[in-house]
Amino acid sequence: MILADENIDRSIIEALGTNGFEVYSIKESRPGMTDEMIVDFAKDMPWLILTNDKDFGNWVFAHGRKNISVVLLRYKFSQRLEMIDTVVKLFRAHENFLLKRFTTVTVNKIRTTLLN
């Protein structure tokens, strides 16, 4: 399941849902959750945190939170349609591979780090 942070564009959430992915939107269900609350919420289930917030890198690398999976999107608003396509293709091809990893996604590149 994908846990979409409040900063994820609605069109990305809708595109994932249309393509058969279960997406839990923080903005719709639990607005105002802090990053720490999201990390704690996600660690108990195999949720992939989908975010635009670079602070999740701190939670993973500086605070040593290894039990989570994060997909960080980096794009300009003008690249939104390309990013929607990139994200849907990524999840279709590699959803299970993304578990227990920190993955950074741009429209041109995907980098991933295994979190042990």
Buried (B, 14 or more C-beta within 10 A) or exposed (E): EBBBBBEBBEEBBEBBBEEEBEBBBBBEEBEEBEBEEBBBBBBEEEBBBBBBBEEBBEBBEEEEBEEBBBBBBEBEEEBBEBBBEBBBEBBEEBEEEBBBBBBBBBBEEBEBBEBE
